[in-house]
Amino acid sequence: MKEQFLGVDVSSYSYEELKQNTIADIEQRRQSFIVAINPEKILQAQKDPNLKNLLNKATYQIPDGVGVLLASKINRGDISSRVTGIDMLLALCEQASTHDKSVFLYGAKPGVAEKAKDGLLKKYPNLKVAGVLDGYEKDQEHVIQTINEAKPDVLFVALGSPKQEYWIVDHMKDLDVRIFQGVGGSFDVISGRVKRAPRFFQKFGIEWLYRLITEPWRLKRQIKLPTFLYKVWKERK
Ligand code: UDP
């Protein structure tokens, strides 16, 4: 269930399959790690073997962004729909609330995770939020201890990429947690601090266009997509 793009694995699981797999991971007390993959991260990994290694170490690499879908088309692969970081977070919360599992929100500016918690509880009133912690706490021992005392089944880490991925891999063994997901700016969106693209843009997979209009500095990042697709095309079998 994995495809490779320039040496980086991407899973072709749907939300439904991921929901089934992660609940099985929790029940069987296996640790698993979800990372969102986009062209920018794949290109970054070309220059940084540590990052490539780390991305490939994740249990589930979700195809976040149309760039990966286009690359799969070039390779005649079978990744046909996106699994975005934020929708995966929501899917896990829905799953947790129906299976009586708990989640913990770690990351973002002080106050944001708390507001994101309120947003999640509005959507999933039965969700157990075991705790929240901002992403600027310097005392890492305190962070580990707080999470372990809360004993969540699922931990969302919002420290930005690739910081959150390095954090997860470095601390997984010390944490009594089953599912880890790096969620970037998701708490900012769920808390209402930052707006998500309107449904129209989401539906057509052109959230990147909305972001380009609202945050033009992103052009520097988006310009990398053609380079990525060209590299994939050159390496296709
Ligand atoms: N952040 C944090 N601690 C840090 C650096 C960043 O909690 O030391 C948070 C920041 O407040 C924001 C998120 O990490 O909520 C990064 O969001 P961004 O949209 O930049 O994520 P990316 O695009 O890197 O996935």
Boltz pocket constraint, residues with backbone or C-beta under 6 A from the ligand:
constraints:
  - pocket:
      binder: B
      contacts: [[A, 107], [A, 108], [A, 109], [A, 134], [A, 135], [A, 136], [A, 158], [A, 159], [A, 160], [A, 161], [A, 162], [A, 183], [A, 184], [A, 185], [A, 186], [A, 187], [A, 188]]
      max_distance: 6.0
